[in-house]
Structures are given as C-alpha cells and as structure tokens.
Amino acid sequence: MAETALMAANRYRLRHLAKRGSRRAATTLWLLDRTDKLLSLVLIANTLINAMATALVTEIAIAGFGRDDNVITISTGVVAFLLIVFAEISPKVIGATYPEKIALPTSVVLKPLMTAAKPVIWFVNLFVSLVLKLFRIKDGDQAHEARLSPEELRSVVLEGGHFMPQKHKSILLNLFDLETISVEDIMTPRSQIEALNLSMPVEEIKRELTTCYHNKLAVYEGEINQIVGILHVRKAVALLNQESELTVEHFRALLTTPYFIPQDTGLLTQLQYFQENRERLGIIVDEYGEVQGLVTLDDIIEEMIGEFTTSMPGAARADTFSWNAQGECLLEGATALRDINKRLGLGFPLDGPKTLNGMLLEYLQEIPEAPISVRIDGCIIEVVQVQNQSIKIVKLIRR
C-alpha cells in the first residue's frame, strides 16, 4: 500500500504542501527522490513478511494436522490467497485511490526504517545495479525526474476541469501559444494603420489630430515607408491651443524615435523587448525595410487575456462575429484567420496569408469578380464584395 500511494502521489501538490510548511510532505518528497532505495526497502520487507507468514502457517498446519502433502498444499494455497487479497491487491487499490492520505503519514515511518536498513538496501542494490548495467538500463537517480513538455502542460491545464475557472484556463493556454505566434500574426496591417503625413498642409494635420482614435500615431513624410517618428497625440493637441501660427516643425519637434520590429519576431520575444526597451508601440518591417504593419503592447496583452479595448469605432473584433441560425457568418476580408479559427471553430491554414482576403487571393491566384464561391476546410466561402483590388466582404457558410 505504502509504495503504491507514494508512487501515485501528486508531486506538484506535495511540493505545494511542503512550501506551506508541511513536514510530512517534505519527507514524502525526500523519499520520492530516492525511489530505488524506497522500493528496495518496501520490497525487501514485503518479501520477508510474506515468506515468514507462509512458513509460519505451514508449520502451524503441520503441527495441527500432521505432516501430509495435502495439508502443506492446502495451507500454502490458503496463505497465498490471503496474501494476494489482503496484502497485495486490496492495499494497492486503496493506496492508488487515496495516495496523499496514505503517503503522508507512512512517509514518517518509512524514512527512519530506510535509515536503519541502509546496509541491507546497499547490499541488495549492489546486485540490482549490476543487473541494470547488464541490460544497459539507467537507474532511477538518472531518470526519475521527468520534465513536462509544453504539450503535456497544456494537457494538464485542459484537464483542470472545475478546479480552474474557464477564463484562467484560457489565459494559460494563450500563454503557451505565445511561443508559436509572431508579431505578424497580430499586427495591424499596413493598410489599416492610422498614421500622420507631415507632407500635408498644417490645417489638414490639425484636422487629423482632432479626429484620430489613437493616443500615439506613426508619422511619415510622403509615403508610409518613410516613418520619421512617433507622435504623442496629447502633446500635439496642446499645441493647437496656442495662438501663435503652427508649422510642421512644431510637430516634428514632438516626435520620438520610431521602434522597428522584424516581421518574424516571436510574440513572447517581442513582449520581452518591449519591457527591456520601455516601448509600447513598434513598426513592423520586412527584410527590405518596408512597413508591413504596427503592433502595440496592448495587442500582445489582448492576445494573452482576450480583447478588452478597440482602437476604432466599428473595427472588426474577434468577439463580435459568430454563426447565425442559418449557419452563416458575414465578415470583412481583412479579418485575421486566427480570429476566425478561434471564434468559429474552423481550421483555416495559418502558415501562409494571415487574413481571409490573403487566403482567398492565394487560393484563387487572381482578384475575383464577385460573386464567386469556393470550399476550403469544409466551409463554403462566398465573395460578396470586391473593392480596391482586394476582397472586402465575405460570407462563410457552414456545411
């Protein structure tokens, strides 16, 4: 019973109890760190007790019924049956059913016994080690501490059941995903970046500032690839209240140095970079230095805990679309495939284009003329509207 309970005990729960000051949990962990010696102690004691019980019962049977082969056979069979039921199967089932309840108190007894039986255990393990080396098997001291892989940790979280709130479980699962997601997967695409062009007249710049939806704006000159800085909108708005005539140089003086990010940077890595560089916004560029999009610290946080803000009124959000009663869903072509897979339970490929528009253009190899329908991953996709060389509106039909 004891060895079964110890082996079945949850090590993470034991470590938790030990950190909270449980001496019995600490003793149990001490024993589990010496699995080979623990098993030797338990099995030696178990074998000796079983042999002594068999010999004792046989001797009593002979003394009471005489030295007869039938008496010896029956007594041996009875002892074997009782040992199997009461000393083997039943205790092991109980130990496996209530591991912590049994392991904690028995560990207090087993530890001093292990110390007392140290010479015997050493002698027995000497031959055990020889057998293991003969078969080229690593002993427990080298192989007992198995580490959980990220996939195994994910399974532990998924099987948390009612012990963990669904929101907490979702956050933990999202954290595991950060290793496999790049900034390109969550960025605001180049075509949707709200940026300020210093080449515009000052009056137009003022109008842009008073109607923008963001606290910080990327600023460029002429075209979007010529990013010259980041403008804090609140500081710029303060200039608008001045009576003196404003020029482009007034706004240029408020710019901070832009922070550029390679498009294949991992999300977790970028989170660390934001922390180390004390940045909250980065411009994503490709290998040629051309702007591909924009990512903020808020975007990464939302990827971990779920969306809690929106940048622009009416902007597409992952939690605002779902299947209707007819099994249909109307989406913008710029909707991210990752959001669609999460929200609608689909399996669109994520190793290529990142948006619904990009996936359809790659699949069709041309800009289609609406209406046209295709089937991808068992889902019918109907192109509803095409505008400015891109697919604007799409209807998904679940089949």
C-alpha positions as CSV (number, residue, x, y, z in Angstrom):
1,M,0.0,0.0,0.0
2,A,2.7,2.4,1.0
3,E,4.8,2.2,-2.1
4,T,1.7,2.5,-4.3
5,A,0.5,5.5,-2.5
6,L,3.9,7.2,-2.7
7,M,4.2,6.5,-6.4
8,A,0.7,7.7,-7.2
9,A,1.0,10.9,-5.1
10,N,0.9,14.1,-7.0
11,R,4.4,15.6,-6.7
12,Y,3.2,19.1,-7.6
13,R,0.7,19.0,-4.8
14,L,3.3,17.6,-2.4
15,R,5.7,20.5,-3.3
16,H,2.9,23.0,-2.7
17,L,2.2,21.5,0.7
18,A,6.0,21.4,1.5
19,K,6.3,25.1,0.7
20,R,3.4,25.8,3.1
21,G,5.4,24.1,5.9
22,S,4.2,20.5,5.8
23,R,7.0,18.3,7.2
24,R,5.2,15.1,6.1
25,A,5.0,16.4,2.5
26,A,8.7,17.3,2.7
27,T,9.5,13.8,4.0
28,T,7.4,12.2,1.2
29,L,9.3,14.2,-1.4
30,W,12.6,13.1,0.2
31,L,11.6,9.5,-0.2
32,L,10.4,10.0,-3.8
33,D,13.8,11.5,-4.6
34,R,15.3,8.1,-3.6
35,T,12.9,5.8,-5.4
36,D,15.4,3.0,-5.9
37,K,16.2,2.8,-2.1
38,L,12.5,3.2,-1.2
39,L,11.4,0.3,-3.4
40,S,14.2,-1.8,-2.1
41,L,13.1,-1.2,1.5
42,V,9.4,-1.9,0.8
43,L,10.0,-5.0,-1.4
44,I,12.6,-6.5,1.0
45,A,10.2,-6.1,3.9
46,N,7.3,-7.3,1.9
47,T,9.1,-10.4,0.7
48,L,10.4,-11.3,4.1
49,I,7.0,-10.9,5.7
50,N,5.3,-12.9,3.0
51,A,7.9,-15.7,3.4
52,M,7.6,-15.7,7.2
53,A,3.8,-15.8,7.0
54,T,3.9,-18.8,4.6
55,A,6.4,-20.7,6.7
56,L,4.5,-19.9,10.0
57,V,1.1,-21.0,8.6
58,T,2.6,-24.1,7.1
59,E,4.3,-25.0,10.5
60,I,1.0,-24.5,12.3
61,A,-0.9,-26.6,9.8
62,I,1.7,-29.5,10.2
63,A,1.6,-29.2,14.0
64,G,-2.2,-29.4,14.0
65,F,-2.9,-31.9,11.1
66,G,0.3,-33.8,10.7
67,R,3.0,-33.8,8.0
68,D,0.8,-34.6,5.0
69,D,1.3,-33.4,1.4
70,N,-2.4,-32.3,1.2
71,V,-2.1,-30.3,4.4
72,I,1.0,-28.5,3.1
73,T,-0.6,-27.8,-0.3
74,I,-3.9,-26.5,1.2
75,S,-2.1,-24.4,3.8
76,T,0.2,-22.9,1.1
77,G,-2.8,-22.2,-1.2
78,V,-4.8,-20.5,1.7
79,V,-1.8,-18.3,2.6
80,A,-1.2,-17.4,-1.0
81,F,-4.9,-16.4,-1.5
82,L,-5.0,-14.3,1.7
83,L,-1.7,-12.6,0.8
84,I,-2.9,-11.8,-2.7
85,V,-6.2,-10.4,-1.5
86,F,-5.2,-8.7,1.8
87,A,-1.5,-7.9,1.3
88,E,-1.3,-7.2,-2.4
89,I,-4.4,-6.2,-4.4
90,S,-6.5,-4.5,-1.7
91,P,-3.7,-2.4,-0.2
92,K,-2.5,-1.3,-3.7
93,V,-6.0,-0.3,-4.8
94,I,-6.5,1.7,-1.6
95,G,-3.1,3.3,-2.0
96,A,-3.8,4.3,-5.6
97,T,-7.2,5.7,-4.6
98,Y,-6.1,7.8,-1.6
99,P,-2.4,8.4,-2.4
100,E,-1.8,11.6,-0.3
101,K,-3.8,10.4,2.7
102,I,-1.7,7.3,2.9
103,A,1.7,8.6,1.6
104,L,2.0,11.5,4.1
105,P,1.7,9.5,7.4
106,T,3.5,6.4,6.1
107,S,6.5,8.5,5.0
108,V,7.2,9.5,8.6
109,V,7.6,5.7,9.4
110,L,9.5,4.8,6.2
111,K,12.2,7.4,6.5
112,P,13.7,6.1,9.8
113,L,13.2,2.5,8.5
114,M,15.2,3.4,5.4
115,T,18.0,4.8,7.6
116,A,18.1,1.7,9.8
117,A,18.1,-0.7,6.8
118,K,20.7,1.2,4.9
119,P,23.3,-1.5,4.9
120,V,20.8,-4.2,3.7
121,I,19.5,-1.8,1.0
122,W,23.0,-1.1,-0.2
123,F,23.9,-4.8,-0.4
124,V,20.7,-5.6,-2.4
125,N,21.1,-2.6,-4.7
126,L,24.6,-3.6,-5.5
127,F,23.3,-6.6,-7.3
128,V,20.4,-4.6,-8.8
129,S,22.9,-2.1,-10.3
130,L,24.8,-4.9,-11.9
131,V,21.7,-6.3,-13.5
132,L,20.7,-2.9,-14.8
133,K,24.1,-2.3,-16.2
134,L,24.0,-5.7,-17.9
135,F,20.8,-4.7,-19.7
136,R,22.0,-1.1,-20.2
137,I,19.1,0.4,-18.2
138,K,19.6,3.8,-16.5
139,D,18.9,3.7,-12.8
140,G,16.3,5.8,-11.1
141,D,18.7,8.5,-9.9
142,Q,19.4,9.5,-13.5
143,A,15.9,9.1,-15.0
144,H,13.3,9.7,-12.2
145,E,12.9,13.4,-12.6
146,A,10.9,13.7,-15.8
147,R,10.1,17.2,-17.0
148,L,6.8,18.2,-18.5
149,S,6.9,19.4,-22.1
150,P,4.7,22.4,-23.1
151,E,2.2,20.0,-24.8
152,E,2.0,18.0,-21.5
153,L,1.5,21.2,-19.5
154,R,-1.3,22.2,-22.0
155,S,-3.0,18.8,-21.3
156,V,-2.7,19.4,-17.5
157,V,-4.4,22.8,-17.9
158,L,-7.1,21.4,-20.3
159,E,-7.9,18.7,-17.8
160,G,-8.1,21.1,-14.9
161,G,-11.8,20.8,-15.0
162,H,-13.9,22.7,-12.5
163,F,-10.8,23.3,-10.3
164,M,-9.8,26.2,-12.6
165,P,-12.1,29.0,-13.9
166,Q,-12.6,28.9,-17.7
167,K,-11.1,32.4,-18.0
168,H,-7.9,31.5,-16.2
169,K,-7.6,28.3,-18.2
170,S,-8.0,30.4,-21.5
171,I,-5.2,32.8,-20.3
172,L,-2.8,29.9,-19.5
173,L,-3.5,28.3,-22.9
174,N,-2.9,31.6,-24.7
175,L,0.5,31.9,-22.9
176,F,1.5,28.6,-24.3
177,D,0.7,29.8,-27.8
178,L,2.9,32.9,-27.5
179,E,5.9,30.7,-28.4
180,T,4.4,29.8,-31.8
181,I,3.0,33.2,-32.7
182,S,4.9,36.0,-34.4
183,V,4.1,39.8,-34.4
184,E,3.0,39.4,-38.0
185,D,0.0,37.3,-36.7
186,I,-1.5,40.0,-34.6
187,M,-0.3,43.2,-36.2
188,T,-2.5,46.0,-37.5
189,P,-1.9,45.7,-41.3
190,R,-0.2,48.5,-43.2
191,S,-3.5,49.4,-45.0
192,Q,-5.2,49.9,-41.6
193,I,-2.5,51.9,-39.8
194,E,-3.7,55.3,-38.7
195,A,-0.7,57.5,-39.4
196,L,0.1,61.2,-39.9
197,N,1.7,62.5,-43.0
198,L,3.9,65.6,-42.4
199,S,3.8,66.4,-46.1
200,M,0.2,67.6,-45.7
201,P,-0.8,71.2,-45.1
202,V,-0.8,72.2,-41.4
203,E,-4.6,72.6,-41.4
204,E,-5.0,69.1,-42.6
205,I,-2.6,67.9,-39.9
206,K,-4.7,69.7,-37.3
207,R,-7.9,68.0,-38.6
208,E,-6.2,64.6,-38.5
209,L,-5.1,65.1,-34.9
210,T,-8.6,66.2,-33.7
211,T,-10.3,63.2,-35.3
212,C,-7.8,60.4,-34.6
213,Y,-8.7,57.4,-32.5
214,H,-5.2,56.6,-31.0
215,N,-3.0,58.2,-28.3
216,K,0.1,57.6,-30.4
217,L,0.5,58.0,-34.2
218,A,3.1,56.8,-36.6
219,V,4.4,59.8,-38.5
220,Y,5.8,59.7,-42.0
221,E,6.7,62.0,-44.9
222,G,5.4,61.5,-48.3
223,E,4.7,57.7,-48.1
224,I,4.2,55.2,-45.3
225,N,7.7,53.6,-45.7
226,Q,9.3,56.8,-44.7
227,I,8.5,56.7,-41.0
228,V,10.2,59.6,-39.2
229,G,8.9,59.2,-35.7
230,I,6.0,58.6,-33.2
231,L,3.8,61.4,-32.1
232,H,2.1,61.6,-28.7
233,V,-1.3,63.0,-29.6
234,R,-1.9,64.7,-26.3
235,K,1.3,66.7,-26.6
236,A,0.3,67.7,-30.2
237,V,-3.2,68.7,-29.2
238,A,-1.7,71.0,-26.6
239,L,0.0,72.9,-29.5
240,L,-3.4,73.5,-31.1
241,N,-4.4,75.8,-28.2
242,Q,-1.5,78.1,-28.9
243,E,-2.3,81.4,-30.5
244,S,0.9,81.5,-32.5
245,E,1.0,80.2,-36.0
246,L,1.9,76.5,-36.2
247,T,4.3,74.9,-38.7
248,V,5.3,71.4,-39.5
249,E,8.5,71.9,-37.5
250,H,6.4,72.4,-34.3
251,F,5.0,68.8,-34.7
252,R,8.4,67.4,-35.8
253,A,9.9,68.6,-32.5
254,L,7.5,66.4,-30.6
255,L,8.4,63.2,-32.4
256,T,10.1,60.3,-30.6
257,T,12.4,57.8,-32.3
258,P,10.4,55.0,-34.0
259,Y,10.9,51.5,-32.9
260,F,11.2,48.9,-35.7
261,I,10.5,45.2,-35.4
262,P,11.3,42.4,-37.9
263,Q,8.1,40.7,-39.1
264,D,9.1,37.2,-37.9
265,T,9.8,38.2,-34.3
266,G,8.1,35.9,-31.8
267,L,5.4,37.3,-29.7
268,L,6.9,36.3,-26.4
269,T,10.3,37.7,-27.5
270,Q,8.7,40.9,-28.5
271,L,7.0,41.2,-25.2
272,Q,10.4,41.0,-23.5
273,Y,11.8,43.5,-25.9
274,F,9.0,46.0,-25.1
275,Q,9.8,45.6,-21.4
276,E,13.5,45.9,-21.8
277,N,13.3,49.0,-24.1
278,R,10.4,50.6,-22.3
279,E,8.4,50.8,-25.5
280,R,4.7,50.3,-26.2
281,L,4.5,50.6,-29.9
282,G,6.6,49.1,-32.8
283,I,6.6,49.4,-36.5
284,I,6.9,46.0,-38.3
285,V,9.1,45.9,-41.3
286,D,10.1,43.1,-43.7
287,E,13.6,42.1,-44.9
288,Y,13.6,45.1,-47.4
289,G,12.7,47.6,-44.7
290,E,9.2,48.2,-46.0
291,V,6.5,48.8,-43.4
292,Q,4.2,45.8,-43.1
293,G,2.1,46.8,-40.0
294,L,2.1,48.0,-36.5
295,V,1.9,46.2,-33.1
296,T,1.4,47.6,-29.6
297,L,1.9,46.3,-26.1
298,D,-1.9,46.2,-25.8
299,D,-2.2,43.9,-28.8
300,I,0.1,41.4,-27.1
301,I,-1.7,41.6,-23.8
302,E,-5.1,41.1,-25.6
303,E,-3.6,38.0,-27.2
304,M,-3.0,36.6,-23.7
305,I,-6.1,37.6,-21.8
306,G,-8.6,38.4,-24.6
307,E,-9.7,41.6,-26.1
308,F,-10.6,44.5,-23.8
309,T,-10.2,47.6,-26.0
310,T,-10.9,48.6,-29.6
311,S,-8.9,51.2,-31.5
312,M,-11.6,52.5,-33.8
313,P,-15.4,52.5,-33.7
314,G,-16.7,49.7,-35.9
315,A,-13.4,48.0,-36.1
316,A,-13.6,44.2,-36.6
317,R,-13.2,42.4,-33.4
318,A,-12.8,38.7,-32.7
319,D,-15.7,38.6,-30.3
320,T,-18.3,40.4,-32.5
321,F,-19.0,37.6,-35.0
322,S,-20.5,34.2,-34.8
323,W,-22.6,31.7,-36.8
324,N,-26.2,32.8,-37.2
325,A,-29.2,30.4,-37.1
326,Q,-28.7,29.5,-40.8
327,G,-25.0,28.6,-40.2
328,E,-23.8,31.7,-42.0
329,C,-21.3,34.5,-41.0
330,L,-20.6,37.8,-42.8
331,L,-17.0,39.0,-42.4
332,E,-14.6,41.6,-43.7
333,G,-11.9,40.3,-45.9
334,A,-9.3,41.9,-43.6
335,T,-10.4,39.6,-40.7
336,A,-7.5,37.6,-39.3
337,L,-7.6,33.9,-39.9
338,R,-6.5,33.2,-36.3
339,D,-9.6,35.1,-35.0
340,I,-11.9,33.2,-37.4
341,N,-10.5,29.8,-36.3
342,K,-10.8,30.7,-32.7
343,R,-14.3,32.2,-32.9
344,L,-15.9,29.9,-35.5
345,G,-14.2,26.7,-34.8
346,L,-12.7,26.4,-38.2
347,G,-9.2,25.2,-39.3
348,F,-8.1,27.6,-42.0
349,P,-4.3,27.2,-42.6
350,L,-2.1,29.7,-40.7
351,D,1.3,29.1,-42.3
352,G,0.6,31.4,-45.2
353,P,-1.5,34.5,-45.5
354,K,-2.8,35.9,-42.3
355,T,-6.2,37.3,-43.4
356,L,-9.3,36.0,-45.1
357,N,-8.5,38.2,-48.1
358,G,-5.0,36.9,-48.4
359,M,-6.0,33.3,-48.2
360,L,-8.6,33.7,-50.9
361,L,-6.3,35.6,-53.3
362,E,-3.7,32.9,-52.8
363,Y,-6.2,30.1,-53.4
364,L,-7.8,31.8,-56.5
365,Q,-4.5,33.1,-57.9
366,E,-6.4,36.2,-59.1
367,I,-8.6,39.0,-57.9
368,P,-12.1,37.6,-58.3
369,E,-15.2,39.3,-59.6
370,A,-18.0,38.9,-57.1
371,P,-20.0,36.8,-56.6
372,I,-17.9,33.6,-56.5
373,S,-17.8,30.7,-54.1
374,V,-15.0,28.3,-53.0
375,R,-14.8,25.5,-50.5
376,I,-11.9,25.5,-48.0
377,D,-11.6,23.2,-45.0
378,G,-15.2,22.1,-45.4
379,C,-16.5,25.6,-45.3
380,I,-18.2,27.4,-48.3
381,I,-16.7,30.9,-48.7
382,E,-18.7,33.3,-50.9
383,V,-17.1,36.5,-52.0
384,V,-19.7,39.2,-51.7
385,Q,-17.8,42.4,-52.5
386,V,-14.5,43.3,-54.1
387,Q,-13.1,46.8,-53.8
388,N,-9.7,48.4,-54.5
389,Q,-8.0,45.2,-55.7
390,S,-9.0,43.3,-52.5
391,I,-11.9,41.2,-51.2
392,K,-13.9,43.5,-49.0
393,I,-16.9,41.4,-47.8
394,V,-17.1,37.6,-47.5
395,K,-19.9,35.2,-46.4
396,L,-18.9,32.0,-44.7
397,I,-21.4,29.1,-44.9
398,R,-21.0,26.2,-42.5
399,R,-21.8,22.8,-44.0
